[in-house]
Amino acid sequence: MFKTPAKSSRLMSVLLAAPLAALCAAPILAADTNSDNEYAPHMEMYMTLTVSNWVADATVLDAIRAQNAKTSGLSEAEIIALDDEWRASDETGALQRGVLETASSDFLRDMVAASDGMVSEVFVTDAVGLNVAASVATSDYWQGDEDKFSMTYSVGVDAIHIGDMEVDASTGAYQGQASMTITDPDTGAPIGSVTVGLLPDFF
């Protein structure tokens, strides 16, 4: 598929907004891509060059570390009960507010706003797949039973998963979700995952 010059220029301007040193140091990530998604190479590039910098922010890392300390011992039954509670409530519920009304979620919303319309949503999970922070309310609280988590955090450091293009239940947008393992820079170990909704008009 050929991109118009305007779209190509806009994509590159967003990608190149990252600091030059960060781009040079960006790792070559092992991506699990869906062969039917023609936008997969561009989405992978965006994750590698841009989103990797978002999840290296101390606000996000500290939030994940803190939640991992609380959720590491949860049983599957307890996790499913929390997921049911999330699904049965809305943004005024205590569980959703505990995710959405935080400094880390504010940071993610700032990143979405700075993406110039390329990103529709972004959310971060802990090591069991429960939401830590999100730019908007997701349809569920537990991502641990979905490819966005099982093909990233469960695979290990540097894993990326690119999903199909589809209408998303949370945003109502036709988008593709790209996910990536989040690694603790202090230990080199995976601590969670990040998923970003990317709109095809920019690719």
Buried (B, 14 or more C-beta within 10 A) or exposed (E): EEEEEEBBEBBEEBBEBBEEEEBEEBEEBEBBBBEEBEBBEBBBBBBBBBBBBBBEBEBBBEBBBEBBEEBEEBEEEEBBEBBEBBEEBEEEBEBBBEBBEBEBBEBBBEBBEEBEEBBBBBBBBBBBBBBBBBBBBBEBBBBBEBBBBBBBBBBEBBBBBBBEBEEBEBBEBBBBBBBBBBBBEEEEEBBBBBBBBBBBEBB
